[in-house]
């Protein structure tokens, strides 16, 4: 991937990542810091020239079922191809590492781009969760079965 690297996430990556304003109020770094420190979580940072551009991963909900997450940086639109390749690869790495038979993710219902990205990764919409987000926004639940 050229000057791109996919490395295990650290607090330093999270501190350096400039969160995309579209996620304002829906994602926060402190929560993600707690999540990436858990034993049953795999978190990776997509880095370009030492600058983190996205943090991607999943945690084990219960045996065989994981919940995916992503925090995108402000420069993500400049790195779409690298993000797609890295995430497609990571889905398999994480599924293998966590022993998953099913991986779920949630995306904002008002974000066609996020939904399209999840569908590109072969996730299927399973339902709409009304007022699910911390600010009351609706989210789609998507899942992929291995």
N, C-alpha and C positions, 0 to 999 in steps of 0.2 A: 504493500500500500504506500510506497514512496516514503515520505517523511512522517507517515502516520505510525502510531504505536497503539497497541491494545494492552493495557497493563492493569494489574490488580489495583483497585481503588484505595486511596488513602484519604485521611482528613485533609491533607495538604491539597490534593486535587480538588476536593470539594470547596475548600476555602478560595482557591484560585478561579474556580468556574464562575463566570458571570452568567447568572440564570436569565434565560430568555424572558422578557417582560410579559409575554403571553401567559406565563405560568404564575404570575403575581397572585399571591394569596392562596394558591392551590398547592404549591410545593414549598417546603422550606428546608434549608440546609441542616438545621439542628435535628430534625426528624430523620433525615437521610443519614446523618452521622451516627445516630443510634442504630439504625437499620444495618448499615454496612459493617458494624462492629460485631454483629451476631454470628455465632458459629454456623448456623444453617443458612447463611446468605452468601451468594457469589456476586461480587460487584466488580465491574471493570470500567476503566476510564479510557475513552478514545482520546488520544493526545496527538496534536499536530505541532511540530517544532516546540516541544516542551509545554505547550499550552493545552489544558484540558478543554475539549469541546463538547463532551457528553459523558454522562455516567450512566451505565446500563447494568442491569442485573436482575436477580430473582432470589426470593427466599422461599423456604419450605413452609407451606401452610400445614400440611400433614403428610404422612407417607405417600409418596408418589405424586403429590400435587403442589405446584409452586405458583407464586404470585410474582409476575414480572414488574419491573419499574424502570423508568428512564427519566433523567433530568438533563434537558438540553441547554446548551449555552447559547449566548447571543449570536455567535458566528456559525451556527449549525447549517444555515442555508448555503453557506459557501463550501460545505463538506458533505453534500448529500450522498454522493456515490460511495465515499469512504464509510459513512454512517450505515448505509444499506448493506454493504459487504460485511462490515464488522458485526452488525447486529444479526445478520443471517447466520454467520459463523457462530456467534455467541449463543444463539438459541440451542444449538446442538451441544456445545461445550457445557452449558449450564444444565441442560436436561441430563446429560451423562453424569456430570459431577454430583448432582442432587438426586439422581435416580428417579427422574420424573416420568410419569406416563401422561401427565396433563400439565400444561402451563397456561395460566390465566393472566390477563392484563385488563386494566380499565383505562379508557380514554374519554376525554371530555366530549360530550355529545355535540358541542358547538365547534369542534375542531375536525373538519373534514380531512385535513392533512394527517392528523394523528391516526384517525380511523383507517385511512388509506394505507398508511405505513404499516399498521398492525395487520391489515389484510394482505399486504405484500409479503409479510412474514408468515402467511398462511394461517393466521388466527381467524376464527369465525365469530360473528356477533351472536351472542346468546341472549342478550336482553338489554333493556334500558333501565338504569337505576335512577329513579327520580330523586332529586335533592340529595345526592350521594356525597358530593364534595364538601370540603370545609366551609365554602362560601355559599352552599346551597345549589350549586350547579348540578345538572344531570350528567351522568356518565354511561357509556356503553361498557358492558362486560363482554370481553372476547376471550376465546380459549382455543388452544391448539392441543390435539391429542396425538401422542407419538405411537 
